[in-house]
């Protein structure tokens, strides 16, 4: 299997190379401790604009204290394995089994186990489906683990945190820039014994001189995955009303409704043509009501907490009261 083909089916590994220009790549590790009193996101990555602006970085989002930090590293401090998720940035390392941190806020190791990947196939190698094969897209997205268990301990300026019994999530993005506007939601805390996780994204997608409002949604309930996406014949509705985001998706007889309420947020950097000069507010304290139906039958309902939520840009471009592909 060629290196390029291998990358399509392993979005978790480093997709680019360090000679690129106007390029970014970042991994999003979400960590929530067992009683949800700590909710953090750690984002390692690279930003390659031109010869004068090329660096590795680590962002830290403290969802409880609504603070974000950005640490820049020389590009030489970054290394990545070509066959597996093994990232090194200075004294910090990131893999599928452990994250080791040496930052002012966070020092120590967080172990990862029982990772939960999404379903893939030959024609759908990741969450983007066949769009994964389309060259030159503005932003590619990968979901690495919907839900996994945490262990270990960290200290630092945030304080001591015991991660035993905590829950994590892992996704990534790469390309030139984040979309012009987007809505992103994630939660794997629904206060019940059944393991449930959801990720939803609706975004402005440039396409052949125009654009379309693309969407990808995956809901996992006790090992069963339900997916709604532009590429699999699903339809959506979208509405933003102040601090409330209403999304609905349907595919055949399956119907998914999501109502998210914004929480306190922190401002973090986002990529524009490989430069980390954009700004986006992200909450890790949003809430979410979600209902999955088949016809008139309710298959599952949940109330999500410690929800990740981003509502960025002129989202009226995405909004529709009518069902739309």
ABEGO torsion letter per residue (X at the ends): XBAAAAAAABAABBABBAABBGBBBBBBBBBBBAAGABBBBBBBBBBBABAABBBBBBBBBBAAAGBBBBBBBBAAABBBBAABBBBBBEABBBBAABBBBBBAABBEBBBBBGBBBBBBBAABABAAEAAAABBGBABBBBBABABBBBBEBBBEAAEBBBABGBBBBBBBBBEABBBABBBBBBBABAGBABBBBBBBBBBBBBBGGBBBBBBBBBBBBGGBBBBBBAAAGBBBBBBBBEABBBBBBBBEABBBBBBBBBBBBBBBBBBBGGBBABBBBBBAABBBBBBBBBEABBABBBBBBGBBBBBBEBAAAABBABBBX
